[in-house]
Amino acid sequence: MSKSLKLLIASAAVAALVTPALAGSFNLGREATPDEVAAWDIDVRPDGTGLPEGKGTVAEGEEVFAEQCASCHGDFGEGVDRWPVLAGGQGTLKSDRPVKTIGSYWPYLSTVWDYINRAMPFGHAQSLEPDQVYAITAYLLNMNDLVDADFELSKENFTSVRLPNEANFIDDPRPDTPVMASGKEPCMENCKEGEVKITSRAAVLDVTPEEQAEAGKGAVD
Amino acid sequence: MTEKPAKNPMTSTSRRTFLGAGLALGGAAIAGKAASAAEGEDVILEKQTWNQFLGDGVDARPYGTPSQFEQHVVRRDVSWLTADPISSVNFTPLHELDGIITPNGLCFERHHAGIAEVDPAKHRLMINGLVDKPLVFTMQDLMRFPRRNHVYFLECAANSGMEWRGAQLNGCQFTHGMVHNVMYTGVPLKYLLEEAGVKTNGKWVMPEGADASAMTRSIPMFKALEDCLVAFKMNGEALRPEQGYPLRLVVPGWEGNMWVKWLRRIEVGDEPWHHREETSKYTDLLENGKARRFTWEMDAKSVITNPSPQAPLLHSKGQTVVTGVAWSGRGTIERVDVSIDGGTNWRSARIDGPSLDKSIHRFYYDFEWNGSPLLLQSRAMDSTGYVQPTKSALRAERGTNSIYHNNGIQTWHVKANGEVENVEVS
């Protein structure tokens, strides 16, 4: 073999070593087993995708709720202290103090089932059986006056239940305040007419920690 | 045998060194008395303990901590905000920081089921759903992908949420402290999705956390492929447990709730999941009763961190440094203007330090304070031309029930004595 051919082969080998790998060709990780996927893939969607077999009645749900949920959410979903209110609030969304509950605000029932199943009860997540989650969900519907007391929720009838506020969610229209055209700058001089007056003071409420903190208005979520 | 040299009595507890230090201190006191006739400051005329005695050795502080004189620089919470500190939030002390990087131990925390203490050897990341082959990665697997480093801000959508109805909390830590800015090291999510092979109808991804809240959000595929990272390092070291150790999702410029911590699974789907954190929470209720959903991007925002209610102007009139931070989920910060008269007249501030995409920027406004009261404001404009709006402009569009995405201009009232109050102005 000629010296130049040897060189050519050697440089081709080097090039192969340093060439960036193509998409999907790092060959890292291993295939998940069907049992592994089933163990973790617990999410449920509005169209019912992900719901397991099962059913539960309002009455059964009331029992589980009293035992597992009421210490924080109250016997009737009214919320203890600042724990979430789950029932009521219909007709309050346009008021100064909207009460956002499953009945008044949440758009989809699947969200209720999914969240109870993945994260509740607080401090002992993923401990409920599917039938218990169906039953609690049925009881929450009943507390929100959306189903009768003899209702049974199941995988089969799940998507027939619609929550009343579903149509009131809209897409994000932002930016909804001014955007400057290229090269333009915002107002720099005499941008307000007349004397600037203070209209609101934090000290009036005095809810800052380490002061004599009273409970303030508003929430983080 | 030679006597061991005395260590600084402030840090030493051994009896021997304490006695030695006592003698030496006596000597210093006498010297101080003799010097008291001299004119000048005691801190110069008298010897300080650290001038004379030895400090800790290199074996004393294997993981360094801030000076004992900086103990007030901590995250703080507002106990009335939430039912319980386990599912709650605390705030970054922005008024104590400078530059653009947030130290790891001061990055605000928001978790929904406490801090999960995950053993990295037992941590796995699964990719499943609409993929050619569902995959499982160990931490070692993930670290074999090509890595990227990026500085990004993370802001909770509820940052400043308590201020929708009016000025409420006295301190930029509380009004604006649900933001931090660190350098992440991680792997582009795109690589992991390509490894599994996304099917053509895979339009959304759903990251899920391994903690007891099993946090989930729906993220559109374009964002997942564009710039999301699966990160394992922050500011060069492993993620802190409260920031998702050993693995978190980075969703640049988008609301913090989507940056799922303790990331253990990513499912690919054809529709969004409409889970709890994108329906009952993190949707923006308007005055007319409608609610905006999927409000992912964080709009341009700025705040003056010094002076501010927790950081009053303690010096006399004259040369004064006003400083603050600005950021935008849509790009870089093009300019920050500062007003000292409540928004009537503005001057451009000086941006100093790196100007990085979807990162905090640091600005300064140096001016001669004449000692009279000020109504201080800052106003950011980003690289898309978006101008930070006034709070009244936001309320005119959205009402006061939105909770999230309050990026309105903040006003600090600096009084003649240097005290600062959170106010709103006409």
Interface residues (C-beta under 8 A of the other chain):
Chain A: P20 A23 G24 F26 L28 G29 R30 E31 A32 E36 V37 W40 D41 I42 D43 V44 R45 P46 D47 C72 D81 R82 W83 L93 K94 D96 P98 K100 I102 Y105 W106 P107 Y108 S110 T111 D114 Y115 R118 A119 F122 G123 A125 Q126 N168 F169 I170 D171 D172 P173 R174 P175 D176 T177 P178 V179 M180 A181 S182 K184 E185 P186 C187 M188 E189 N190 C191 K192 V196 K197 I198 T199 S200 R201 A202 A203 L205 V207 T208 P209 E211 A213 E214 A215 G216 K217 G218 A219 V220 D221
Chain B: R76 D77 V78 S79 W80 L81 T82 A83 D84 I86 S87 S88 V89 R110 H112 A113 M126 I127 N128 G129 K133 P134 L135 V136 F137 D141 L142 R144 F145 P146 C156 A158 G161 M162 E163 W164 R165 G166 A167 Q168 L169 N170 G171 F174 M178 Y191 E194 E195 A196 G197 M206 E208 A212 S213 A214 T216 R264 R265 E267 G269 E271 W273 H274 H275 R276 T279 S280 K281 Y282 T283 L285 E287 N288 G289 K290 A291 R292 R293 F294 T295 W296 E297 D299 P309 R335 D337 D341 G342 G343 T344 N345 W346 R347 L375 R379 M381 T384 G385 Y386 V387 P389 A393 L394 E397 R398 T400 N401 I403 H405 H413 E421 N422 V423 E424 V425 S426
